Amino acid sequence: MDRIFIILLNWNGKKDTLECLSSLQKVTYRKFQTVVIDNGSSDDSVAAIRQAFPQIPIFETGENLGFAAGNNKGIEFALRKGADWILLLNNDTIVAPDFLDAFMRAAQEQPQAKILGAKIYSYDAPKTIDHLGGLWQPEMAEFTSNYKGCIDDGISYEFMEKADYVCGAALLMHRSVPEVIGFLEPKFFLFWEEVDFCYRARRAGFETWTAPQAKIWHKISASFTGGKPHTHYFWWRSRLLWLNRNRTFAQRRAIYHQVIFPELLKAMRHLLLRGLQNLLQKPDAARLERTRRLRAGLLGALHYALGRFGNCPASLTRK
């Protein structure tokens, strides 16, 4: 039986992490170890987790390193401890008791698949698929999530498929993948890092597949929904970084000409219009928030161009 290490990254997510760990206690696959990486939490997450689950190792980074660098600490530990497989699992998820058994069955069904992704449902709509693999759409310079929004009938979405990438909320990698290609790229900090990892793996000869019988439910953190300004910042910066690392010069030139520059020009026009409206009319909260999102996205693109990575400016996370 292969040994699986589950890496749970926590950042001020005490309630979610405790619920996720509780669901992992019901897992039927016996040969697994959970490791919590605390990414510089300022709440009492660490104390609460240690009290509730004293048997689970917790490593404290002391600062928010982002998704990639934080998970890299766990990947490094798992490799040292002899893991056969390493699972990146978001702390704001709960898992089906048999999800690790399903992952291992999928690995046997497709032995060439060294990266596997779970079927991810919405926590608030338990039958609704949120993610089941993603495919590159060059005409949009984005990825689409397979079957997003589809209601699972237990029949239609049960077969494994090859994917361009699988979501980092539940990404299982064989140990040979990081041993060959290295860890997640920390420059991404947030968003697109698992996409980059899957593409690097593919260039090294590893395949990425979905494992739809491995099921989890994702809350989709409130910090990154509703169009928060910092999500636009990270999404734009990471998107441009991914293009630079994974598309050829000719491909990038076409994408910038057809997609990126038009989108940036449109955002600048909208930002100028919003600014004029705010000068001429008393701005409401919704318009001010839209203005902040536009400015944040443009700032993310600018910081990519300037080579500025790491966390976002603190002003983008202030309410």
C-alpha positions in Angstrom: 0.0 0.0 0.0 1.4 3.4 -1.1 2.1 6.0 1.6 0.3 9.3 1.1 1.2 12.6 2.7 -1.6 15.2 2.9 -0.4 18.8 3.1 -2.9 21.3 4.5 -2.0 24.9 4.3 -3.5 27.2 6.9 -3.6 31.0 7.0 -6.0 32.4 9.6 -8.4 29.6 8.8 -8.9 28.0 12.2 -12.6 27.0 11.7 -12.1 25.7 8.2 -9.0 23.8 9.0 -10.5 22.1 12.0 -13.5 21.0 9.9 -11.2 19.7 7.2 -9.1 17.7 9.7 -12.3 16.3 11.2 -13.4 15.0 7.8 -9.9 13.4 7.3 -10.4 11.4 10.5 -13.1 9.5 8.7 -10.9 8.5 5.7 -10.9 4.8 5.1 -7.4 4.6 3.4 -5.1 3.8 6.3 -1.6 4.6 5.1 -1.7 8.4 5.1 -0.2 11.2 7.2 -1.6 14.7 7.4 0.8 17.7 7.8 -0.4 21.2 8.6 1.7 24.1 7.3 0.8 27.4 9.1 1.5 30.3 6.8 2.0 33.0 9.4 -1.4 33.0 10.9 -2.2 35.9 13.3 -5.2 34.2 14.9 -5.0 31.3 17.3 -5.1 28.7 14.6 -2.0 26.9 15.7 -3.0 26.6 19.3 -6.5 25.4 18.4 -5.3 22.8 15.9 -2.7 21.5 18.3 -5.3 21.1 21.0 -7.8 19.4 18.8 -5.3 17.2 16.9 -2.1 16.8 18.9 -1.0 13.9 16.7 -0.8 16.0 13.6 2.6 17.8 12.9 2.3 21.6 12.4 5.1 23.6 10.8 5.0 27.3 11.3 6.5 29.5 8.5 6.3 32.7 10.5 5.0 34.7 7.6 2.6 34.4 4.7 4.7 32.8 2.0 1.8 32.3 -0.4 0.2 29.1 -1.7 3.3 27.9 -3.6 6.1 28.5 -1.1 3.9 27.4 1.8 3.0 24.1 0.2 6.6 23.6 -0.9 7.5 23.3 2.8 5.1 20.4 3.1 6.3 18.8 -0.2 9.9 18.9 1.0 8.9 17.3 4.4 6.9 14.6 2.7 9.7 13.6 0.4 12.1 13.4 3.3 9.7 11.1 5.2 9.4 8.7 2.3 6.0 9.6 0.8 5.0 7.8 -2.3 2.3 10.3 -3.1 1.7 13.9 -1.9 -1.7 15.5 -1.8 -2.1 19.3 -1.8 -5.5 19.8 -0.1 -7.1 23.2 0.6 -8.0 23.7 4.2 -11.5 25.0 3.3 -12.5 21.6 2.0 -14.1 18.5 3.4 -13.5 15.1 1.9 -15.4 11.9 1.1 -14.2 9.1 3.4 -13.1 7.0 0.4 -11.4 9.8 -1.6 -7.9 8.4 -1.1 -9.0 4.9 -2.1 -10.5 6.4 -5.2 -7.2 8.3 -6.0 -5.3 5.1 -5.7 -7.7 3.2 -7.9 -7.3 6.0 -10.5 -3.5 5.7 -10.3 -3.8 2.0 -11.1 -6.3 2.6 -13.9 -4.0 5.1 -15.6 -0.4 4.3 -14.5 1.0 7.1 -16.7 -1.0 9.6 -14.6 1.4 11.1 -12.1 -0.7 14.1 -11.3 -4.4 13.5 -10.4 -7.2 15.9 -9.5 -10.3 15.3 -7.5 -13.9 16.0 -8.5 -14.5 19.2 -6.6 -18.0 20.2 -5.6 -19.3 23.4 -4.1 -19.6 23.1 -0.4 -22.9 25.2 -0.5 -24.3 23.2 -3.4 -23.1 19.6 -2.7 -24.2 18.1 -6.0 -22.8 21.0 -8.2 -19.4 20.4 -9.7 -17.0 23.4 -9.3 -13.9 21.9 -10.9 -12.9 18.7 -12.7 -9.8 19.5 -14.7 -9.1 22.5 -16.8 -8.3 23.1 -20.5 -6.4 25.9 -22.1 -8.4 28.4 -24.3 -5.8 30.4 -26.3 -8.5 32.7 -27.7 -9.2 34.0 -24.2 -5.7 33.4 -22.7 -7.5 31.6 -19.9 -8.4 28.1 -18.7 -11.9 26.7 -18.5 -13.0 24.3 -15.8 -14.5 21.2 -17.1 -18.2 20.7 -16.2 -18.2 23.7 -13.9 -21.8 24.3 -12.7 -23.0 20.9 -13.8 -25.2 18.8 -11.5 -23.6 15.4 -10.8 -26.1 12.6 -11.6 -23.6 9.9 -10.5 -23.3 8.7 -14.1 -22.2 11.3 -16.5 -18.9 12.5 -14.9 -17.4 9.4 -13.5 -14.7 8.6 -16.1 -11.1 9.7 -16.0 -10.0 12.3 -18.5 -6.6 13.8 -19.4 -6.5 17.5 -18.5 -4.2 20.4 -19.1 -4.2 20.9 -15.3 -6.1 20.0 -12.2 -7.1 22.4 -9.4 -4.6 22.8 -6.5 -7.5 22.5 -4.0 -7.0 18.7 -4.3 -4.0 17.8 -6.4 -2.3 14.5 -5.9 1.3 14.1 -7.2 3.6 11.1 -7.3 6.9 11.8 -5.6 8.7 11.4 -8.9 7.2 14.6 -10.2 8.8 17.1 -7.7 11.9 14.9 -7.7 12.3 15.5 -11.5 10.8 19.0 -12.0 11.2 20.6 -8.6 8.6 22.3 -6.5 5.9 24.9 -7.1 7.2 28.2 -8.4 7.0 30.7 -5.5 6.8 33.8 -7.7 3.1 33.0 -8.3 2.3 33.4 -4.6 -1.4 32.9 -5.5 -3.2 31.6 -8.6 -1.9 29.8 -11.7 0.8 28.0 -9.7 -0.7 24.5 -10.1 -1.3 25.2 -13.8 2.4 26.0 -14.2 3.3 22.8 -12.2 1.2 20.6 -14.4 2.7 22.1 -17.6 6.2 21.7 -16.3 5.3 18.1 -15.5 3.9 17.4 -18.9 7.1 18.8 -20.6 9.0 16.2 -18.4 6.8 13.4 -19.6 4.3 13.1 -16.8 0.6 13.1 -17.5 -2.2 14.9 -15.6 -5.6 13.2 -15.3 -8.9 13.7 -13.4 -9.9 11.2 -10.8 -13.7 11.9 -10.6 -14.4 9.2 -8.0 -12.2 11.1 -5.5 -14.6 13.6 -4.2 -14.2 16.7 -2.1 -16.4 19.8 -1.3 -14.8 23.2 -1.4 -16.0 26.3 0.4 -14.1 28.6 -2.0 -12.7 31.0 0.6 -14.7 34.3 1.0 -11.3 36.1 0.9 -11.1 35.3 -2.9 -14.7 35.6 -4.0 -16.9 38.5 -4.9 -14.2 40.2 -7.0 -11.9 41.3 -4.1 -9.3 43.8 -5.4 -6.3 41.6 -4.4 -7.7 38.6 -6.4 -7.6 40.8 -9.5 -4.0 41.8 -8.7 -2.8 38.3 -8.2 -4.8 36.9 -11.1 -3.3 39.4 -13.6 0.3 39.1 -12.3 0.2 35.3 -12.2 -1.5 35.1 -15.6 1.3 37.1 -17.3 4.0 35.1 -15.4 2.4 31.8 -16.6 2.3 33.0 -20.2 6.0 33.9 -20.0 7.0 30.5 -18.6 4.7 28.3 -20.7 4.1 29.8 -24.1 6.7 30.3 -26.9 7.7 33.8 -27.9 5.5 33.6 -31.1 2.5 32.3 -29.0 3.0 35.1 -26.5 3.2 37.8 -29.2 -0.1 36.6 -30.7 -1.8 36.4 -27.3 -0.6 39.9 -26.2 -1.7 41.4 -29.5 -5.1 39.6 -29.6 -6.0 39.4 -25.9 -3.8 41.0 -23.3 -3.3 44.5 -24.7 -7.0 44.9 -25.7 -8.0 43.8 -22.2 -5.6 46.1 -20.5 -6.6 49.0 -22.7 -10.3 48.3 -21.9 -9.5 48.2 -18.2 -7.7 51.6 -18.4 -10.6 53.2 -20.3 -13.0 51.9 -17.7 -10.8 53.1 -14.9 -10.7 56.6 -16.4 -14.5 56.6 -16.9 -15.0 55.5 -13.3 -12.7 58.3 -12.1 -14.6 60.9 -14.0 -17.9 59.6 -12.7 -16.6 59.7 -9.2 -15.6 63.3 -9.7 -18.9 64.4 -11.2 -21.2 62.3 -9.0 -21.1 61.2 -5.4 -19.6 57.7 -5.7 -21.5 54.8 -4.2 -19.9 51.8 -2.5 -20.3 49.5 -5.5 -18.7 51.9 -7.9 -15.8 52.5 -5.6 -15.3 48.8 -5.3 -15.3 48.3 -9.1 -12.7 51.1 -9.3 -10.5 49.4 -6.8 -10.7 46.1 -8.7 -9.8 47.8 -12.0 -6.8 49.5 -10.4 -5.7 46.3 -8.7 -5.7 44.3 -11.9 -3.7 47.0 -13.7 -1.3 47.2 -10.8 -0.8 43.4 -11.0 0.1 43.7 -14.7 2.5 46.6 -13.9 4.2 44.7 -11.1 4.7 41.7 -13.4 6.4 44.0 -15.9 8.6 45.4 -13.2 9.5 42.0 -11.8 7.8 42.6 -8.5 6.5 39.4 -6.9 5.7 38.3 -3.3 2.6 39.4 -1.5 0.3 42.1 -2.8 0.4 45.7 -1.5 -1.3 45.8 1.9 -3.7 48.5 0.6 -5.4 46.0 -1.6 -6.6 43.9 1.3 -7.9 46.7 3.4 -11.7 47.0 3.7 
